[in-house]
Each structure stands twice: as C-alpha cells, then as structure tokens.
C-alpha cells in the first residue's frame, strides 16, 4: 500500500494563508495536536490543531461546523480534550480524522466560514502534556552518541558488544516529564571527582540530550508480544524531547543499575504531537552499515526494511543569560539527521520493548536516546561537543560552555524536508536553567 495519500499532496493549500508560507512548521500537510486552553483561564483542557499561525479549537469546531457522517464520533474525544481516548480509537480512526480535518482546512472548503470562527492565537494559549504518561522508557538508539561517549570512558572499546544486537533502554521517571518552556531547576546529588569521598551539592556538569519522543497509541495486553508487522501501528505520534542529564551525578551513581537521580529530575517534551501519518513522505529504507550484523528475526520485517527509517532533522540551540540581556538570538550548537543517527527504528523499539511480554499502555512515552551525527560538531549533547569538558565551546559573543550554566536557555528543534514534499516542523522544546535550591 502507498504510504502517502491526498493529505500529503505538495500542491494542497489551505484557506488559512499563513499555512501556505514556504518553510512554515505547520502547513496543512502536518496538522499536529496539542492540549491547550486560554492562558490563565483555568478552563478545562481542550485539543487544538496547529495550522499556519493559528490553532483550530476542536471543541468549537465540532459545535459550529457540520461534519460528514461518522466524523463527529471521531472528534468527540478531541472536543473533550482527551487525546489519549482519541489514540485508543486506533489507526483507522486516526487516518479518517486526519482526512476530515485536511478537507475542512483545504482551499475551497465549504466548512471554512464555520471554522474561521474557531481559530485561536497560539500566543494567547497555555499548553499541557498531551496526556497522562503512565510509563516512560528512554532508549539508546543513537549509535554515534554511543560511540563518542563510550570513547570518553573506554577509548579502546567504545561500543559495547551488545549494542548492535539489542536496543538498549532504561525505565525513566514519568512524573517529571514536563511540557516545553519554563524553568528547569538545577538538580542536587552525589558526585565524586578525584576526591577520596563523594560530596553532595548542585550538579556542576548539567547537560541536555537531543532526542525524539514516541507516543504509544495502542496498548498490548500483559504477556502479548507485538511483532514487527504491527509494531508501527502502535505508534501514534512523535515530538522533540530533551533528556536533561546531570553528568557528574550520573558518573558516580550509574553502576551497576544505570541512570537514576541524574535523569529523573526533568524530561521536557514539545506540546505538539505530529502523527506518524504526517511523516509518510519522510519514510526511508532501513539499512545497516556494511559489515554490521543484521537484526535478529524478531526485529526484522519487509515493511521495516522498506520504510522503517525516518528522515528527520534535529537541532540544538543555546541562548545564554548574557545573550538574552543583549537581545542576541540563540546560536545553533549542533545539527544531525535521524537517518545517520538512529541505529534502531521506532518499530524495532516497540517490538523489543514488548518482546518479553511487557504491556505498553496508551499514552506511554518512549525516548529514542541522543541523536548525534557522525561528524565533529554534530553531537547531541554538551558532553560530546566539549569532549567531556576538556574542550569548551566558544560562543559567538565570546562566552565559553562545557556544560549548562544558570540562566542558559536550551532550545531543541526538529523538522522534515525532502524533495517533492512539503516541509513540516515537529515544534520546539525549550527550558531555562534555574539555580539549585
């Protein structure tokens, strides 16, 4: 079956003029969802669709606009502000709702006069997490990140022997996943440098990790394995994700059981969820580098080989407090592409996660792990870019950074662009470092 349909057509335009501007994150080919409300209103959360410089309020849209047969039922959970309930309807419902919204927002739509009354200014809104997150798992799918970080600690053997065979992951802290923006409090914890004993205090090596988050849209029962043929159908959408990391705390605590307090203090995600349907023009064949082992059969399928990989650009930007005071824009720290960065596909992460019978739930979040490119300057963390702090970065205004300082704002961006397709953005995720208490 073809991956793309009429909703992806490059010639498709909207009656909302800003959605037709070249390079806009939210053209009609995108249509991401978010939970939102008027800022400071205290109203119940509702769901909106980003379209150009506006947000379509789906609660108002369902009330004021006529829809085709069966569409009202699809919009019911979205009008009620419940993205999780909409995800639980399954892939067929996701696709039908996307088609209905695309037709309604397309140039020449008879529904335009009704929907014009349902458009909101995104600058007047506040946003929530898309849904309650039951569980959060962070993977380690970025192979160049794994190699470069491994080389800092094991120069002769940077990539551990299991890496090319098994998708490595750990269970994170769902309660400290927050929506983008606001402040991130510098964490405290134990660290041990060259001193004979550890000390407790604020982290001095605070870092970010440039990742993508995958939202589970269809559950599996406990004991039920999800095979590769259906693994991708369990994924509803994708979002930029920042796995904030305290490297000094991590170095002391992570053996033998892995990350704990160094990661659990905060993880940030964008409020916008871009559906996997919207990513269809940016699907690519999955190929392993020559000489690398092929995945075991339970992590392999014709569908994954043909179109399991994603072509997504990811970037990290930094604005220091001094830059902000001088009204200087953020500077880009790095850029990478998931085709080079990710060793495992989203479907493989789902298939492996459930291979022991683990039950994923609607609204669970999976992190890809840090997405770094193969070249110098493409690291998805300051740990890589500064070579563990040994080679501080010099910024445009002369400031230096090995790790994040109080007042620094970190912005992660992700977008897709390819010949013959309309560029779409995945939104941004940002946070500003506040001093430890």
Helices and strands as residue ranges (DSSP letters): G 6-8, G 17-20, E 33-38, E 46-51, E 54-57, H 58-64, H 71-79, H 83-87, H 91-105, H 112-115, G 116-118, E 119-121, G 122-124, E 125-128, E 136-139, H 143-153, E 169-171, G 174-176, E 177-179, E 183-185, E 188-191, E 199-202, E 206-207, E 210-216, H 228-231, G 232-234, E 235-242, E 245-246, H 247-253, H 261-264, E 267-269, E 274-275, G 277-282, E 283-284, G 297-299, H 302-307, E 309-310, E 313-319, H 321-325, E 331-337, H 338-341, H 346-353, E 365-367, H 382-385, E 393-394, E 400-401, E 409-416, E 424-434
